[in-house]
Amino acid sequence: MIQLLLDYQVQSITIGESTFSDAQMTKVCFQKTGFKDLAEKYHLPLINFNQSETVPVPVPHPLILKNIPIAKEYFEADIIINLSVMKVQYATGITLGLKNLKGFLLPEEKKHFHEIGLDQAIVDLNKAITTQLTIVDAIQAMERMGPRGGDLVSLNLIMAGENNWEVAWVGMNIMGYQLEEVKHLRYYLEDNNIDEQRIQEVEVVRESIENVRYPFKKVVMEAIIPPSFTLNQTNACSACMNALLLSCSFLEGTTPTVPIDVFLGSNVVEFPSNHHLRLSFGNCCTKKTDNPLSVPGYPPYPFDLNLLLKQIGLIKKEKS
């Protein structure tokens, strides 16, 4: 992308991104993913949006948010190129260009999105800010789990379009999802009065959807969460929820021996009236509760749950 822009004599190019975690974690990711080396190679600014000042942006006809604080660098650019990676995501079904704009949010606002209703907040975000070009990298995509811990699948495909929702609709169909499974896209279409006739007018060039369709393996919570776990997660963020799913996937070959109520997020309203063990997962929950078991972290390290359950003798090997 950088080389293409340079070939077209673009004078100023900036790379910007943020992680769900803090500014330091974003720096680590810049290093591990090669963003830092790429920026140095082309002598480009690399902006950590988790260190940015924000500008409050009013949302026209909001679904759930009247204002959204956006990283100020968004307003300093003439053109925004929205470059996302195609993947399955436990909380939103899929991740494509509409959800990718969360990169302009700081961590507290990302968390806020989960607390108030992620899918509707994504629609409001796409009302508050716009992009001039959306590109979805599906050269290597991710199925079964996301945003972390999934399986790589090679489609050798790149999608691009000026209209973010059109790219999302095409990508959703390529991945084998239905509109009912991608609520933020459904809400966006409904809110903008985009009907079936308008959708059928979306022009797809070069390849047809049918020629590149690849049904992605989806997140199946029941296949990951042990049957002895009961989840209580009113407003858990994707970082901790995904960490829990990863943690449970690392319990392969073992099962907890007793029922456990697992709590996530800070908004724990009440405890169920049973005698199950109670476990708090993530810093938000451990600070708000006094449950006898806890796995701290923001998010917790995925192997810590397995370690805790082994230490207190609550998991055992499955019989072969």
N, C-alpha and C positions, 0 to 999 in steps of 0.2 A: 504494500500500500504506500509506504514511504517512497519507494523508488518510482512508482507510478506518478505520484504527486510531483516529485522532483523533475521527472521527464516532461511534465506539463508546466514546468517553470513556476510552480508554487513557491513563493518566496519565504513563507514562514509556516513551519509545521510544529505542532506541539503534541506530545503524547500525555494523556491524563487518565488516571484510574484510581479507584479506592477499593479496599476490601471491607468486609463486614466488620472486621476487628479494627484495631487502632492504627495510628500512623506508622508505628514501628513494624507491625505485621505487613503493612503495605510495602514498606521498604524491603523487607525480607522477600516478599513475593516478586518485587521488581528484580531482585538479584537472582532468585531461583529460576524465574521464567525467562530470563534473558532480556527483559525490557531495559534494564540498566545498560547492558552492553550494546543493545541496539541504539539507544539514545546517544551513547558516547560515539558509536561508529559514525553516525550521521550528524553529530554535533547538534542535537535537538534538545530542547527543554523537556524534562520528564516531571510532570506535576503529580504530586501526591495529594489528591483531593481531601484526604483525611487531615491535612494540615491547612486547608483552605479557610478563608473567611467565607461567610455565606451572605446571600442576598435573598430576602423574603420575596417570593413571587406569588401574587394572587392567582387563584385557580378560577377560571371562568366557569360558572354553573357547576360547582363542585359536587361530587358524589359524597365525599367524606372529609376533605381537607380544604379549608378556605385559603390557606397560604402554605407554601412549601419552601424551606430554606435550601437554596441551590448554591453550589460552589461558584464563587465569583468569576472564575476563569471561563465559565460557560459564556458569560456576557462579553468577554474580551475577544471572542473568535468571530470571524465572518462566516465560517462554514463549520458545521459540526458533522463529523463522520462517525456514525454509530456502528462500531465493529464488535460483534458478539460471536460467541461460539454456540453451535447447536448442541443442546443437551437436555436430558430429562431432569426435572426438578421436583422434589417431593412436595413442596408447598404450592406450586403453581402449575403443575403438570409438565410444562416445558419452559425453557429459557430461550428467548430469541430477542429481537430488538426492543420490543416494548418494555420488558423487564430490565434489559441491560442499562437503561437510563438511570437506574438506581446508583450507578457509579458516580453520579454527580451529588449524591447525598453523603453527609457525614454519618458516623456510626449511630449516634443517638436518634437521628431521623430514620435511618434504616430500621432500627429497633421499633420506633414509633409506628412505622408502616405495619409491622406485624401485630402490634397491639390493637390497632384500630380496624384492621381488615386489609390484608395485603393486596388482594386482587383489585378492590376498589381504589386503593391508594395508588396503584400502578396506573390506573386510568387517569386519575387526577394529575399525576406526574407528567403524563403525556399530553395533558392539556396545558400545563404550566410551561413546558419547554418543548421544543421541536428540533428535528434534525433534518439536514438536507440530503443525506445519503445514509442508507442502512445496508450494511454488509454482514452476512452471516457466514462464518467459516464452518463448513461441514466437511472439510478435508478429513479431519478426524473429529468425530463427535463422541458424545457420552450417552450411554443408555443404562437402564436398570436402577441407577441411583444418581443423585445430584443434589447440590452442586459439587460434592466431593464423593470419592469412593466408588464411582460407577465403572462400567466397562467401556473401553474404547472401541469404537466402530469406525471403519474407514469408508466414507462415502465418496471421497475425492470430488467434492462438490463445493462450489461457492455460489451463494445467492446474493443478489444486489438489487436495490430498488430505491426510488425516491420516497415512496410512501411506506412508513413503518408498519402500519397494520396490514398492508397488502403482503409485504414480505413475511410477516408473522403468519398470515393465513396460509400462504403457500408452504411455508416451513412446517406448520402444523399438519397439513395434509401429507407432506412427504414423510413425516414421522409416524403417520398412522393414528393420529389422535382425532377425536371428535370435539366439536366446539364445546360441548357440555363438560369436557375434561380440562378445558383451558379457560377458566372463568374470567381472567382479566381481559382476554381477547373478546369473549362474548359480551362482557360489560361494555367494552369499548365500542363494539359494533352497535349495541343497543343504544348507548348514550349518544352516538353520533348519527342515529337513524340510518345506518347502513343496512339495507335490506338484501334479500337473496339476489335480486336482480342486479344490484350494484356489485355484489361479490362476484357474480358470474361474468362481470365486465373486466375483472382483473386480467390483464394481459401477461401471459407467461411466454417468454421467448427463449430461443436456443434449445432447451430441453423441455419436455413435457413432464408434468408431475408424475404421470404414470410410469415413465421410463426410469425415474430416479427414486420412486417410492421405496421406503425401507421401514417396515413396521418396527419401531423401537420397543425394546423390553421396558416395561413401565415399573414404577415403584409400587411394590405390593407390600404394604405395611404388615399384613398378617404373616407374610413369609419371613419377615425380618425380626419383628418383635416377638419374644418368647410368649407362649400362651399364659404363663403364670404372671406376666406383667400387665397391669392395668394403667394406662396413661391418663394423666390429668395435666393438660397443657393448654389452658385458656388462651394465653398470649405468648407462647414460647416463640422465640426468634428462630430463623432458619439455621443460624450457627449452632445453637444448642440442640435443636431438633435433629439436624443432620448428624451432629456428633453422637447423639443417642442411637440413631439408626446404624451408624458405623460401629459404635460400641457393641450393639446387639449382633451385628454381623460377625464380630470377632469372638462371639460366644459359640461359634460353630463346634458341634460335638459335645456341648455341655448344655444343661438346662437348670435353672434355679429350682430348688427343691420345695419351696413354699411360695404362696401367692405374695406378690410385692406390688404395692401401689407406688408408681413413679410419678413425681411431680416436676414440672418444668415451668419456667417463667415466674414473674414476680406477682402475678395477680391470682394467688391462691385464695379462693373465697371460703371454702370449707373442706373438711376432710370427710371421706365416706365413713359411715358407721359400720365398720367391720373390724376385724382383728388382724388384718394383713400388716406385714411390715411396710413401713413408709420410707421411701428413698427420695431425696432431693437431688436433682441433676442440674448443675450449672450454678454460677454465682448468684444470679438473680433470685433463684429459689432458695438456696442455702442461707441467704441473708434474711429471708422473710419467714423461714420456718425453723422449727427445732426438731425435725425428723431425726430418728436415731441413726439413719444411714444417709450419707451424702457423698456426692462426687463433685467437688468444686472445679472451677475453671470457667473461662469465657472465651471459647467453649471448653468443656473438659477434654482432656487427652483421651482418645478413643479406647486405649487399653486399660484405663483406670477402673472402669466398671468391672471388667473381667478380674482385675487384680483384687478389688474390694470384695467381690463375691467369693473368690477363692480364699481370701484371708479369713473370712468369717464362716467358711464351710457351707455356703449356700448353693454351690454348683457342683455337679458331679459329672463324670464321663457318661455319655450315652452308651448303652449296650449295643454292640455291633451285631 
